[in-house]
Amino acid sequence: MHRCPGTDPRFLKVEVHKCQCGYEVEIFSDEVKAKCPKCKKDVFRENTPSCIDWCKFSRECLGEKRWHEIKKAMDSGQQDRKKQG
């Protein structure tokens, strides 16, 4: 079976992103968004390529349900960034 390094906890990285309220939110490399603990709004990662964008095994690797959840979150994050920008 294909094992994605992005899902292996040994390879996860954490990034810090500022929420609209100014609070710094940690988002792991296998996540598209995280909820701000201060104001409870969603904070999205920068628009970086996801395996969903380029890996032909992403649906199989993530599973159909998780793939759709991530894709929906990515699309929502792009729309939110366009509104803010």
PDB file of N, CA, C and O in Angstrom:
ATOM      1  N   MET A   1       0.835  -1.196   0.000  1.00  0.00           N
ATOM      2  CA  MET A   1       0.000   0.000   0.000  1.00  0.00           C
ATOM      3  C   MET A   1       0.870   1.245   0.000  1.00  0.00           C
ATOM      4  O   MET A   1       1.932   1.266   0.623  1.00  0.00           O
ATOM      5  N   HIS A   2       0.438   2.247  -0.673  1.00  0.00           N
ATOM      6  CA  HIS A   2       1.132   3.527  -0.769  1.00  0.00           C
ATOM      7  C   HIS A   2       1.051   4.246   0.578  1.00  0.00           C
ATOM      8  O   HIS A   2      -0.044   4.408   1.115  1.00  0.00           O
ATOM      9  N   ARG A   3       2.160   4.672   1.125  1.00  0.00           N
ATOM     10  CA  ARG A   3       2.185   5.391   2.409  1.00  0.00           C
ATOM     11  C   ARG A   3       2.629   6.821   2.151  1.00  0.00           C
ATOM     12  O   ARG A   3       3.748   7.062   1.700  1.00  0.00           O
ATOM     13  N   CYS A   4       1.749   7.760   2.439  1.00  0.00           N
ATOM     14  CA  CYS A   4       2.034   9.166   2.194  1.00  0.00           C
ATOM     15  C   CYS A   4       2.858   9.736   3.341  1.00  0.00           C
ATOM     16  O   CYS A   4       2.464   9.605   4.500  1.00  0.00           O
ATOM     17  N   PRO A   5       3.991  10.363   3.045  1.00  0.00           N
ATOM     18  CA  PRO A   5       4.784  10.971   4.116  1.00  0.00           C
ATOM     19  C   PRO A   5       4.068  12.130   4.796  1.00  0.00           C
ATOM     20  O   PRO A   5       4.401  12.482   5.928  1.00  0.00           O
ATOM     21  N   GLY A   6       3.090  12.726   4.121  1.00  0.00           N
ATOM     22  CA  GLY A   6       2.348  13.832   4.711  1.00  0.00           C
ATOM     23  C   GLY A   6       1.427  13.403   5.848  1.00  0.00           C
ATOM     24  O   GLY A   6       1.009  14.230   6.658  1.00  0.00           O
ATOM     25  N   THR A   7       1.112  12.111   5.909  1.00  0.00           N
ATOM     26  CA  THR A   7       0.247  11.621   6.974  1.00  0.00           C
ATOM     27  C   THR A   7       1.039  10.963   8.094  1.00  0.00           C
ATOM     28  O   THR A   7       0.457  10.549   9.097  1.00  0.00           O
ATOM     29  N   ASP A   8       2.331  10.861   7.944  1.00  0.00           N
ATOM     30  CA  ASP A   8       3.187  10.258   8.966  1.00  0.00           C
ATOM     31  C   ASP A   8       3.546  11.329   9.994  1.00  0.00           C
ATOM     32  O   ASP A   8       4.171  12.330   9.646  1.00  0.00           O
ATOM     33  N   PRO A   9       3.156  11.130  11.266  1.00  0.00           N
ATOM     34  CA  PRO A   9       3.398  12.152  12.290  1.00  0.00           C
ATOM     35  C   PRO A   9       4.878  12.544  12.447  1.00  0.00           C
ATOM     36  O   PRO A   9       5.182  13.629  12.943  1.00  0.00           O
ATOM     37  N   ARG A  10       5.779  11.676  12.032  1.00  0.00           N
ATOM     38  CA  ARG A  10       7.203  12.007  12.142  1.00  0.00           C
ATOM     39  C   ARG A  10       7.604  13.152  11.225  1.00  0.00           C
ATOM     40  O   ARG A  10       8.608  13.821  11.471  1.00  0.00           O
ATOM     41  N   PHE A  11       6.826  13.385  10.164  1.00  0.00           N
ATOM     42  CA  PHE A  11       7.174  14.396   9.174  1.00  0.00           C
ATOM     43  C   PHE A  11       6.311  15.654   9.253  1.00  0.00           C
ATOM     44  O   PHE A  11       6.471  16.563   8.438  1.00  0.00           O
ATOM     45  N   LEU A  12       5.402  15.716  10.223  1.00  0.00           N
ATOM     46  CA  LEU A  12       4.545  16.893  10.352  1.00  0.00           C
ATOM     47  C   LEU A  12       5.357  18.107  10.782  1.00  0.00           C
ATOM     48  O   LEU A  12       6.301  18.001  11.565  1.00  0.00           O
ATOM     49  N   LYS A  13       4.972  19.248  10.260  1.00  0.00           N
ATOM     50  CA  LYS A  13       5.588  20.514  10.619  1.00  0.00           C
ATOM     51  C   LYS A  13       4.497  21.439  11.111  1.00  0.00           C
ATOM     52  O   LYS A  13       3.340  21.312  10.710  1.00  0.00           O
ATOM     53  N   VAL A  14       4.856  22.358  11.969  1.00  0.00           N
ATOM     54  CA  VAL A  14       3.880  23.315  12.475  1.00  0.00           C
ATOM     55  C   VAL A  14       4.231  24.693  11.936  1.00  0.00           C
ATOM     56  O   VAL A  14       5.400  25.076  11.876  1.00  0.00           O
ATOM     57  N   GLU A  15       3.200  25.429  11.546  1.00  0.00           N
ATOM     58  CA  GLU A  15       3.366  26.804  11.083  1.00  0.00           C
ATOM     59  C   GLU A  15       2.504  27.692  11.960  1.00  0.00           C
ATOM     60  O   GLU A  15       1.469  27.256  12.462  1.00  0.00           O
ATOM     61  N   VAL A  16       2.919  28.921  12.146  1.00  0.00           N
ATOM     62  CA  VAL A  16       2.142  29.881  12.923  1.00  0.00           C
ATOM     63  C   VAL A  16       1.572  30.918  11.969  1.00  0.00           C
ATOM     64  O   VAL A  16       2.295  31.527  11.180  1.00  0.00           O
ATOM     65  N   HIS A  17       0.254  31.107  12.057  1.00  0.00           N
ATOM     66  CA  HIS A  17      -0.434  32.080  11.207  1.00  0.00           C
ATOM     67  C   HIS A  17      -1.232  33.019  12.087  1.00  0.00           C
ATOM     68  O   HIS A  17      -1.816  32.600  13.086  1.00  0.00           O
ATOM     69  N   LYS A  18      -1.257  34.287  11.716  1.00  0.00           N
ATOM     70  CA  LYS A  18      -2.025  35.278  12.477  1.00  0.00           C
ATOM     71  C   LYS A  18      -3.483  35.243  12.073  1.00  0.00           C
ATOM     72  O   LYS A  18      -3.818  35.219  10.889  1.00  0.00           O
ATOM     73  N   CYS A  19      -4.338  35.239  13.068  1.00  0.00           N
ATOM     74  CA  CYS A  19      -5.769  35.349  12.861  1.00  0.00           C
ATOM     75  C   CYS A  19      -6.103  36.817  12.620  1.00  0.00           C
ATOM     76  O   CYS A  19      -5.277  37.694  12.874  1.00  0.00           O
ATOM     77  N   GLN A  20      -7.308  37.084  12.133  1.00  0.00           N
ATOM     78  CA  GLN A  20      -7.763  38.462  11.943  1.00  0.00           C
ATOM     79  C   GLN A  20      -7.756  39.234  13.252  1.00  0.00           C
ATOM     80  O   GLN A  20      -7.566  40.450  13.256  1.00  0.00           O
ATOM     81  N   CYS A  21      -7.963  38.530  14.371  1.00  0.00           N
ATOM     82  CA  CYS A  21      -7.984  39.184  15.679  1.00  0.00           C
ATOM     83  C   CYS A  21      -6.579  39.440  16.214  1.00  0.00           C
ATOM     84  O   CYS A  21      -6.419  40.086  17.249  1.00  0.00           O
ATOM     85  N   GLY A  22      -5.550  38.934  15.510  1.00  0.00           N
ATOM     86  CA  GLY A  22      -4.170  39.154  15.916  1.00  0.00           C
ATOM     87  C   GLY A  22      -3.546  37.992  16.669  1.00  0.00           C
ATOM     88  O   GLY A  22      -2.332  37.980  16.873  1.00  0.00           O
ATOM     89  N   TYR A  23      -4.339  37.019  17.085  1.00  0.00           N
ATOM     90  CA  TYR A  23      -3.844  35.855  17.824  1.00  0.00           C
ATOM     91  C   TYR A  23      -3.050  34.959  16.876  1.00  0.00           C
ATOM     92  O   TYR A  23      -3.426  34.794  15.715  1.00  0.00           O
ATOM     93  N   GLU A  24      -1.960  34.384  17.364  1.00  0.00           N
ATOM     94  CA  GLU A  24      -1.159  33.478  16.548  1.00  0.00           C
ATOM     95  C   GLU A  24      -1.673  32.053  16.716  1.00  0.00           C
ATOM     96  O   GLU A  24      -1.767  31.543  17.832  1.00  0.00           O
ATOM     97  N   VAL A  25      -2.006  31.416  15.591  1.00  0.00           N
ATOM     98  CA  VAL A  25      -2.608  30.094  15.589  1.00  0.00           C
ATOM     99  C   VAL A  25      -1.650  29.097  14.939  1.00  0.00           C
ATOM    100  O   VAL A  25      -1.102  29.368  13.871  1.00  0.00           O
ATOM    101  N   GLU A  26      -1.451  27.950  15.580  1.00  0.00           N
ATOM    102  CA  GLU A  26      -0.616  26.895  15.018  1.00  0.00           C
ATOM    103  C   GLU A  26      -1.443  26.030  14.075  1.00  0.00           C
ATOM    104  O   GLU A  26      -2.545  25.595  14.410  1.00  0.00           O
ATOM    105  N   ILE A  27      -0.885  25.790  12.882  1.00  0.00           N
ATOM    106  CA  ILE A  27      -1.536  24.918  11.905  1.00  0.00           C
ATOM    107  C   ILE A  27      -0.490  23.895  11.454  1.00  0.00           C
ATOM    108  O   ILE A  27       0.595  24.258  10.999  1.00  0.00           O
ATOM    109  N   PHE A  28      -0.831  22.626  11.588  1.00  0.00           N
ATOM    110  CA  PHE A  28       0.096  21.572  11.193  1.00  0.00           C
ATOM    111  C   PHE A  28       0.056  21.351   9.685  1.00  0.00           C
ATOM    112  O   PHE A  28      -0.924  21.691   9.023  1.00  0.00           O
ATOM    113  N   SER A  29       1.128  20.781   9.153  1.00  0.00           N
ATOM    114  CA  SER A  29       1.275  20.629   7.711  1.00  0.00           C
ATOM    115  C   SER A  29       0.239  19.694   7.089  1.00  0.00           C
ATOM    116  O   SER A  29       0.047  19.722   5.874  1.00  0.00           O
ATOM    117  N   ASP A  30      -0.428  18.873   7.885  1.00  0.00           N
ATOM    118  CA  ASP A  30      -1.479  18.017   7.334  1.00  0.00           C
ATOM    119  C   ASP A  30      -2.861  18.651   7.465  1.00  0.00           C
ATOM    120  O   ASP A  30      -3.870  18.003   7.185  1.00  0.00           O
ATOM    121  N   GLU A  31      -2.913  19.909   7.887  1.00  0.00           N
ATOM    122  CA  GLU A  31      -4.170  20.623   8.050  1.00  0.00           C
ATOM    123  C   GLU A  31      -4.246  21.796   7.080  1.00  0.00           C
ATOM    124  O   GLU A  31      -3.226  22.374   6.705  1.00  0.00           O
ATOM    125  N   VAL A  32      -5.451  22.135   6.685  1.00  0.00           N
ATOM    126  CA  VAL A  32      -5.680  23.279   5.813  1.00  0.00           C
ATOM    127  C   VAL A  32      -6.054  24.501   6.652  1.00  0.00           C
ATOM    128  O   VAL A  32      -5.746  25.638   6.295  1.00  0.00           O
ATOM    129  N   LYS A  33      -6.725  24.238   7.773  1.00  0.00           N
ATOM    130  CA  LYS A  33      -7.182  25.331   8.622  1.00  0.00           C
ATOM    131  C   LYS A  33      -7.178  24.889  10.080  1.00  0.00           C
ATOM    132  O   LYS A  33      -7.074  23.704  10.394  1.00  0.00           O
ATOM    133  N   ALA A  34      -7.296  25.879  10.957  1.00  0.00           N
ATOM    134  CA  ALA A  34      -7.455  25.637  12.387  1.00  0.00           C
ATOM    135  C   ALA A  34      -8.363  26.723  12.937  1.00  0.00           C
ATOM    136  O   ALA A  34      -8.464  27.808  12.365  1.00  0.00           O
ATOM    137  N   LYS A  35      -9.014  26.432  14.031  1.00  0.00           N
ATOM    138  CA  LYS A  35      -9.908  27.399  14.660  1.00  0.00           C
ATOM    139  C   LYS A  35      -9.109  28.221  15.664  1.00  0.00           C
ATOM    140  O   LYS A  35      -8.357  27.672  16.470  1.00  0.00           O
ATOM    141  N   CYS A  36      -9.275  29.521  15.611  1.00  0.00           N
ATOM    142  CA  CYS A  36      -8.598  30.420  16.530  1.00  0.00           C
ATOM    143  C   CYS A  36      -9.165  30.193  17.930  1.00  0.00           C
ATOM    144  O   CYS A  36     -10.378  30.278  18.121  1.00  0.00           O
ATOM    145  N   PRO A  37      -8.301  29.904  18.916  1.00  0.00           N
ATOM    146  CA  PRO A  37      -8.801  29.687  20.271  1.00  0.00           C
ATOM    147  C   PRO A  37      -9.348  30.958  20.917  1.00  0.00           C
ATOM    148  O   PRO A  37     -10.127  30.890  21.868  1.00  0.00           O
ATOM    149  N   LYS A  38      -8.946  32.103  20.406  1.00  0.00           N
ATOM    150  CA  LYS A  38      -9.389  33.367  20.995  1.00  0.00           C
ATOM    151  C   LYS A  38     -10.759  33.806  20.477  1.00  0.00           C
ATOM    152  O   LYS A  38     -11.669  34.055  21.268  1.00  0.00           O
ATOM    153  N   CYS A  39     -10.913  33.902  19.138  1.00  0.00           N
ATOM    154  CA  CYS A  39     -12.169  34.430  18.575  1.00  0.00           C
ATOM    155  C   CYS A  39     -13.027  33.363  17.899  1.00  0.00           C
ATOM    156  O   CYS A  39     -14.156  33.634  17.492  1.00  0.00           O
ATOM    157  N   LYS A  40     -12.482  32.139  17.782  1.00  0.00           N
ATOM    158  CA  LYS A  40     -13.205  30.983  17.220  1.00  0.00           C
ATOM    159  C   LYS A  40     -13.424  31.044  15.711  1.00  0.00           C
ATOM    160  O   LYS A  40     -14.210  30.260  15.177  1.00  0.00           O
ATOM    161  N   LYS A  41     -12.752  31.951  15.013  1.00  0.00           N
ATOM    162  CA  LYS A  41     -12.850  31.999  13.549  1.00  0.00           C
ATOM    163  C   LYS A  41     -11.846  31.018  12.944  1.00  0.00           C
ATOM    164  O   LYS A  41     -10.845  30.675  13.573  1.00  0.00           O
ATOM    165  N   ASP A  42     -12.124  30.570  11.711  1.00  0.00           N
ATOM    166  CA  ASP A  42     -11.207  29.690  11.012  1.00  0.00           C
ATOM    167  C   ASP A  42     -10.027  30.491  10.482  1.00  0.00           C
ATOM    168  O   ASP A  42     -10.190  31.580   9.932  1.00  0.00           O
ATOM    169  N   VAL A  43      -8.833  29.929  10.659  1.00  0.00           N
ATOM    170  CA  VAL A  43      -7.606  30.515  10.132  1.00  0.00           C
ATOM    171  C   VAL A  43      -7.061  29.511   9.125  1.00  0.00           C
ATOM    172  O   VAL A  43      -6.904  28.331   9.440  1.00  0.00           O
ATOM    173  N   PHE A  44      -6.775  29.977   7.917  1.00  0.00           N
ATOM    174  CA  PHE A  44      -6.332  29.099   6.845  1.00  0.00           C
ATOM    175  C   PHE A  44      -4.845  29.254   6.599  1.00  0.00           C
ATOM    176  O   PHE A  44      -4.273  30.328   6.781  1.00  0.00           O
ATOM    177  N   ARG A  45      -4.223  28.141   6.177  1.00  0.00           N
ATOM    178  CA  ARG A  45      -2.818  28.186   5.773  1.00  0.00           C
ATOM    179  C   ARG A  45      -2.705  29.048   4.529  1.00  0.00           C
ATOM    180  O   ARG A  45      -3.687  29.293   3.829  1.00  0.00           O
ATOM    181  N   GLU A  46      -1.515  29.492   4.274  1.00  0.00           N
ATOM    182  CA  GLU A  46      -1.264  30.231   3.037  1.00  0.00           C
ATOM    183  C   GLU A  46      -1.585  29.307   1.866  1.00  0.00           C
ATOM    184  O   GLU A  46      -1.634  28.087   2.022  1.00  0.00           O
ATOM    185  N   ASN A  47      -1.796  29.877   0.738  1.00  0.00           N
ATOM    186  CA  ASN A  47      -2.154  29.094  -0.439  1.00  0.00           C
ATOM    187  C   ASN A  47      -0.928  28.356  -0.968  1.00  0.00           C
ATOM    188  O   ASN A  47      -0.284  28.793  -1.921  1.00  0.00           O
ATOM    189  N   THR A  48      -0.621  27.233  -0.331  1.00  0.00           N
ATOM    190  CA  THR A  48       0.502  26.402  -0.753  1.00  0.00           C
ATOM    191  C   THR A  48      -0.062  25.160  -1.426  1.00  0.00           C
ATOM    192  O   THR A  48      -1.153  24.712  -1.074  1.00  0.00           O
ATOM    193  N   PRO A  49       0.652  24.601  -2.376  1.00  0.00           N
ATOM    194  CA  PRO A  49       0.135  23.412  -3.043  1.00  0.00           C
ATOM    195  C   PRO A  49      -0.107  22.275  -2.051  1.00  0.00           C
ATOM    196  O   PRO A  49       0.702  22.029  -1.156  1.00  0.00           O
ATOM    197  N   SER A  50      -1.201  21.612  -2.223  1.00  0.00           N
ATOM    198  CA  SER A  50      -1.553  20.456  -1.413  1.00  0.00           C
ATOM    199  C   SER A  50      -1.378  19.209  -2.259  1.00  0.00           C
ATOM    200  O   SER A  50      -1.390  19.279  -3.488  1.00  0.00           O
ATOM    201  N   CYS A  51      -1.217  18.083  -1.613  1.00  0.00           N
ATOM    202  CA  CYS A  51      -1.112  16.840  -2.384  1.00  0.00           C
ATOM    203  C   CYS A  51      -2.369  16.615  -3.221  1.00  0.00           C
ATOM    204  O   CYS A  51      -2.321  15.941  -4.250  1.00  0.00           O
ATOM    205  N   ILE A  52      -3.477  17.173  -2.784  1.00  0.00           N
ATOM    206  CA  ILE A  52      -4.723  17.056  -3.544  1.00  0.00           C
ATOM    207  C   ILE A  52      -4.561  17.694  -4.924  1.00  0.00           C
ATOM    208  O   ILE A  52      -5.165  17.245  -5.898  1.00  0.00           O
ATOM    209  N   ASP A  53      -3.751  18.731  -4.996  1.00  0.00           N
ATOM    210  CA  ASP A  53      -3.541  19.440  -6.255  1.00  0.00           C
ATOM    211  C   ASP A  53      -2.662  18.677  -7.236  1.00  0.00           C
ATOM    212  O   ASP A  53      -2.820  18.828  -8.448  1.00  0.00           O
ATOM    213  N   TRP A  54      -1.729  17.852  -6.730  1.00  0.00           N
ATOM    214  CA  TRP A  54      -0.752  17.275  -7.642  1.00  0.00           C
ATOM    215  C   TRP A  54      -0.564  15.763  -7.554  1.00  0.00           C
ATOM    216  O   TRP A  54      -0.023  15.168  -8.487  1.00  0.00           O
ATOM    217  N   CYS A  55      -0.988  15.126  -6.474  1.00  0.00           N
ATOM    218  CA  CYS A  55      -0.709  13.691  -6.316  1.00  0.00           C
ATOM    219  C   CYS A  55      -1.872  12.850  -6.815  1.00  0.00           C
ATOM    220  O   CYS A  55      -3.005  13.024  -6.368  1.00  0.00           O
ATOM    221  N   LYS A  56      -1.597  11.946  -7.731  1.00  0.00           N
ATOM    222  CA  LYS A  56      -2.649  11.106  -8.296  1.00  0.00           C
ATOM    223  C   LYS A  56      -3.183  10.084  -7.291  1.00  0.00           C
ATOM    224  O   LYS A  56      -4.222   9.471  -7.535  1.00  0.00           O
ATOM    225  N   PHE A  57      -2.490   9.891  -6.165  1.00  0.00           N
ATOM    226  CA  PHE A  57      -2.932   8.949  -5.153  1.00  0.00           C
ATOM    227  C   PHE A  57      -3.676   9.614  -3.995  1.00  0.00           C
ATOM    228  O   PHE A  57      -4.045   8.938  -3.036  1.00  0.00           O
ATOM    229  N   SER A  58      -3.899  10.921  -4.069  1.00  0.00           N
ATOM    230  CA  SER A  58      -4.440  11.645  -2.914  1.00  0.00           C
ATOM    231  C   SER A  58      -5.809  11.132  -2.465  1.00  0.00           C
ATOM    232  O   SER A  58      -6.047  10.999  -1.264  1.00  0.00           O
ATOM    233  N   ARG A  59      -6.695  10.847  -3.387  1.00  0.00           N
ATOM    234  CA  ARG A  59      -8.014  10.323  -2.988  1.00  0.00           C
ATOM    235  C   ARG A  59      -7.883   8.962  -2.319  1.00  0.00           C
ATOM    236  O   ARG A  59      -8.507   8.700  -1.291  1.00  0.00           O
ATOM    237  N   GLU A  60      -7.071   8.108  -2.908  1.00  0.00           N
ATOM    238  CA  GLU A  60      -6.866   6.771  -2.362  1.00  0.00           C
ATOM    239  C   GLU A  60      -6.167   6.846  -1.002  1.00  0.00           C
ATOM    240  O   GLU A  60      -6.522   6.127  -0.068  1.00  0.00           O
ATOM    241  N   CYS A  61      -5.201   7.699  -0.910  1.00  0.00           N
ATOM    242  CA  CYS A  61      -4.395   7.834   0.302  1.00  0.00           C
ATOM    243  C   CYS A  61      -5.219   8.417   1.455  1.00  0.00           C
ATOM    244  O   CYS A  61      -5.183   7.904   2.573  1.00  0.00           O
ATOM    245  N   LEU A  62      -5.954   9.481   1.176  1.00  0.00           N
ATOM    246  CA  LEU A  62      -6.716  10.169   2.211  1.00  0.00           C
ATOM    247  C   LEU A  62      -8.070   9.525   2.473  1.00  0.00           C
ATOM    248  O   LEU A  62      -8.622   9.651   3.566  1.00  0.00           O
ATOM    249  N   GLY A  63      -8.598   8.845   1.486  1.00  0.00           N
ATOM    250  CA  GLY A  63      -9.958   8.328   1.567  1.00  0.00           C
ATOM    251  C   GLY A  63     -10.905   9.375   1.006  1.00  0.00           C
ATOM    252  O   GLY A  63     -10.661  10.576   1.117  1.00  0.00           O
ATOM    253  N   GLU A  64     -11.972   8.909   0.411  1.00  0.00           N
ATOM    254  CA  GLU A  64     -12.888   9.808  -0.288  1.00  0.00           C
ATOM    255  C   GLU A  64     -13.461  10.885   0.630  1.00  0.00           C
ATOM    256  O   GLU A  64     -13.518  12.052   0.241  1.00  0.00           O
ATOM    257  N   LYS A  65     -13.887  10.518   1.838  1.00  0.00           N
ATOM    258  CA  LYS A  65     -14.502  11.478   2.757  1.00  0.00           C
ATOM    259  C   LYS A  65     -13.504  12.562   3.169  1.00  0.00           C
ATOM    260  O   LYS A  65     -13.819  13.750   3.103  1.00  0.00           O
ATOM    261  N   ARG A  66     -12.313  12.162   3.591  1.00  0.00           N
ATOM    262  CA  ARG A  66     -11.295  13.128   4.023  1.00  0.00           C
ATOM    263  C   ARG A  66     -10.847  14.001   2.857  1.00  0.00           C
ATOM    264  O   ARG A  66     -10.621  15.199   3.028  1.00  0.00           O
ATOM    265  N   TRP A  67     -10.717  13.403   1.669  1.00  0.00           N
ATOM    266  CA  TRP A  67     -10.321  14.154   0.480  1.00  0.00           C
ATOM    267  C   TRP A  67     -11.312  15.284   0.222  1.00  0.00           C
ATOM    268  O   TRP A  67     -10.910  16.419  -0.034  1.00  0.00           O
ATOM    269  N   HIS A  68     -12.619  14.972   0.290  1.00  0.00           N
ATOM    270  CA  HIS A  68     -13.649  15.984   0.052  1.00  0.00           C
ATOM    271  C   HIS A  68     -13.646  17.053   1.143  1.00  0.00           C
ATOM    272  O   HIS A  68     -13.863  18.229   0.849  1.00  0.00           O
ATOM    273  N   GLU A  69     -13.403  16.665   2.401  1.00  0.00           N
ATOM    274  CA  GLU A  69     -13.331  17.634   3.496  1.00  0.00           C
ATOM    275  C   GLU A  69     -12.199  18.631   3.267  1.00  0.00           C
ATOM    276  O   GLU A  69     -12.380  19.839   3.424  1.00  0.00           O
ATOM    277  N   ILE A  70     -11.044  18.119   2.899  1.00  0.00           N
ATOM    278  CA  ILE A  70      -9.881  18.985   2.669  1.00  0.00           C
ATOM    279  C   ILE A  70     -10.113  19.872   1.455  1.00  0.00           C
ATOM    280  O   ILE A  70      -9.815  21.066   1.495  1.00  0.00           O
ATOM    281  N   LYS A  71     -10.638  19.306   0.385  1.00  0.00           N
ATOM    282  CA  LYS A  71     -10.904  20.071  -0.836  1.00  0.00           C
ATOM    283  C   LYS A  71     -11.880  21.205  -0.547  1.00  0.00           C
ATOM    284  O   LYS A  71     -11.680  22.331  -1.004  1.00  0.00           O
ATOM    285  N   LYS A  72     -12.935  20.912   0.210  1.00  0.00           N
ATOM    286  CA  LYS A  72     -13.928  21.930   0.566  1.00  0.00           C
ATOM    287  C   LYS A  72     -13.281  23.033   1.412  1.00  0.00           C
ATOM    288  O   LYS A  72     -13.538  24.216   1.190  1.00  0.00           O
ATOM    289  N   ALA A  73     -12.447  22.648   2.376  1.00  0.00           N
ATOM    290  CA  ALA A  73     -11.764  23.632   3.222  1.00  0.00           C
ATOM    291  C   ALA A  73     -10.805  24.487   2.404  1.00  0.00           C
ATOM    292  O   ALA A  73     -10.699  25.692   2.633  1.00  0.00           O
ATOM    293  N   MET A  74     -10.105  23.873   1.448  1.00  0.00           N
ATOM    294  CA  MET A  74      -9.191  24.629   0.593  1.00  0.00           C
ATOM    295  C   MET A  74      -9.958  25.653  -0.243  1.00  0.00           C
ATOM    296  O   MET A  74      -9.549  26.809  -0.351  1.00  0.00           O
ATOM    297  N   ASP A  75     -11.066  25.221  -0.828  1.00  0.00           N
ATOM    298  CA  ASP A  75     -11.875  26.124  -1.649  1.00  0.00           C
ATOM    299  C   ASP A  75     -12.436  27.262  -0.805  1.00  0.00           C
ATOM    300  O   ASP A  75     -12.463  28.410  -1.249  1.00  0.00           O
ATOM    301  N   SER A  76     -12.878  26.953   0.398  1.00  0.00           N
ATOM    302  CA  SER A  76     -13.411  27.963   1.312  1.00  0.00           C
ATOM    303  C   SER A  76     -12.321  28.954   1.721  1.00  0.00           C
ATOM    304  O   SER A  76     -12.566  30.158   1.787  1.00  0.00           O
ATOM    305  N   GLY A  77     -11.129  28.450   1.991  1.00  0.00           N
ATOM    306  CA  GLY A  77     -10.004  29.305   2.365  1.00  0.00           C
ATOM    307  C   GLY A  77      -9.599  30.249   1.248  1.00  0.00           C
ATOM    308  O   GLY A  77      -9.255  31.403   1.503  1.00  0.00           O
ATOM    309  N   GLN A  78      -9.638  29.770   0.015  1.00  0.00           N
ATOM    310  CA  GLN A  78      -9.305  30.618  -1.129  1.00  0.00           C
ATOM    311  C   GLN A  78     -10.326  31.729  -1.274  1.00  0.00           C
ATOM    312  O   GLN A  78      -9.963  32.868  -1.567  1.00  0.00           O
ATOM    313  N   GLN A  79     -11.587  31.416  -1.075  1.00  0.00           N
ATOM    314  CA  GLN A  79     -12.637  32.439  -1.176  1.00  0.00           C
ATOM    315  C   GLN A  79     -12.480  33.468  -0.059  1.00  0.00           C
ATOM    316  O   GLN A  79     -12.633  34.665  -0.299  1.00  0.00           O
ATOM    317  N   ASP A  80     -12.178  33.019   1.153  1.00  0.00           N
ATOM    318  CA  ASP A  80     -11.994  33.937   2.279  1.00  0.00           C
ATOM    319  C   ASP A  80     -10.806  34.864   2.050  1.00  0.00           C
ATOM    320  O   ASP A  80     -10.880  36.053   2.361  1.00  0.00           O
ATOM    321  N   ARG A  81      -9.707  34.330   1.507  1.00  0.00           N
ATOM    322  CA  ARG A  81      -8.522  35.149   1.234  1.00  0.00           C
ATOM    323  C   ARG A  81      -8.813  36.192   0.164  1.00  0.00           C
ATOM    324  O   ARG A  81      -8.297  37.308   0.229  1.00  0.00           O
ATOM    325  N   LYS A  82      -9.639  35.838  -0.825  1.00  0.00           N
ATOM    326  CA  LYS A  82     -10.013  36.815  -1.871  1.00  0.00           C
ATOM    327  C   LYS A  82     -10.830  37.953  -1.273  1.00  0.00           C
ATOM    328  O   LYS A  82     -10.654  39.109  -1.658  1.00  0.00           O
ATOM    329  N   LYS A  83     -11.715  37.642  -0.342  1.00  0.00           N
ATOM    330  CA  LYS A  83     -12.529  38.666   0.307  1.00  0.00           C
ATOM    331  C   LYS A  83     -11.681  39.598   1.157  1.00  0.00           C
ATOM    332  O   LYS A  83     -11.934  40.802   1.209  1.00  0.00           O
ATOM    333  N   GLN A  84     -10.659  39.034   1.833  1.00  0.00           N
ATOM    334  CA  GLN A  84      -9.801  39.828   2.718  1.00  0.00           C
ATOM    335  C   GLN A  84      -8.809  40.656   1.942  1.00  0.00           C
ATOM    336  O   GLN A  84      -8.446  41.758   2.353  1.00  0.00           O
ATOM    337  N   GLY A  85      -8.362  40.112   0.793  1.00  0.00           N
ATOM    338  CA  GLY A  85      -7.298  40.755   0.018  1.00  0.00           C
ATOM    339  C   GLY A  85      -7.788  41.869  -0.774  1.00  0.00           C
ATOM    340  O   GLY A  85      -7.013  42.512  -1.482  1.00  0.00           O
TER     341      GLY A  85
END
